Amino acid sequence: MDDFKVVGAITSAAAATGTGSVTIATLTSSAPGILGVLGFTTTTTVALPIAGIVAVTGLITFGVYKGLEIARQQSESQ
């Protein structure tokens, strides 16, 4: 299969996964200023989009596959 078709298929699969996200971490810390003195806190959520995770995983896998293919061709030519 042509490399550009493979990358296109990976991109299409990533786009088809939708706009959801995966929460990686939830961080809680004291609020700034007078609110922190009064004991209030603030929460920050770290999230990654699912489409990005699918795309990166697919591209890394394809890169490893191509690397192994090149290594195999070089070892056969020696």
C-alpha positions in Angstrom: 0.0 0.0 0.0 1.3 3.5 -0.8 2.6 5.4 2.2 0.4 8.4 1.5 -2.7 6.2 1.5 -1.7 4.7 4.8 -1.2 8.1 6.4 -4.5 9.2 4.9 -6.2 6.2 6.4 -4.7 6.9 9.8 -5.9 10.6 9.6 -9.3 9.5 8.6 -9.6 7.1 11.4 -8.5 9.7 13.9 -11.1 12.2 12.5 -13.8 9.6 12.7 -13.2 9.0 16.5 -15.1 12.2 17.3 -14.4 15.1 19.6 -14.2 13.3 23.0 -11.3 13.5 25.4 -9.5 11.5 28.0 -8.8 13.0 31.4 -5.1 12.4 32.3 -4.9 14.2 35.6 -7.0 16.4 37.9 -4.9 18.8 40.0 -6.2 20.6 43.1 -4.4 23.6 44.7 -5.2 26.5 46.9 -6.8 29.5 45.2 -4.7 32.6 44.7 -4.9 35.7 46.8 -7.4 36.2 49.6 -9.5 33.2 48.5 -6.6 30.9 49.2 -6.2 32.5 52.7 -9.9 31.8 53.3 -9.3 28.1 52.4 -10.8 28.0 48.9 -9.2 25.7 46.3 -9.1 25.5 42.5 -9.1 22.5 40.3 -7.4 22.0 36.9 -8.1 19.1 34.6 -5.5 17.9 32.1 -7.2 16.2 29.1 -6.1 14.8 25.8 -8.3 14.6 22.7 -9.1 11.0 21.6 -8.5 11.9 17.9 -5.0 13.0 18.8 -4.3 9.9 20.7 -5.5 7.7 17.8 -3.5 9.7 15.2 -0.3 9.7 17.2 -0.5 6.0 18.0 -1.2 5.1 14.3 1.6 7.3 13.0 4.1 5.9 15.6 3.1 2.3 14.7 3.5 3.1 11.0 6.9 4.6 11.6 8.1 1.6 13.5 6.8 -0.7 10.7 8.6 1.4 8.1 11.8 1.3 10.2 11.7 -2.4 10.5 11.0 -2.8 6.8 14.1 -0.7 5.9 16.2 -2.6 8.4 15.1 -5.9 7.0 15.9 -4.7 3.4 19.4 -3.5 4.5 20.1 -6.8 6.2 19.1 -8.8 3.2 21.2 -6.7 0.9 24.4 -7.4 2.9 
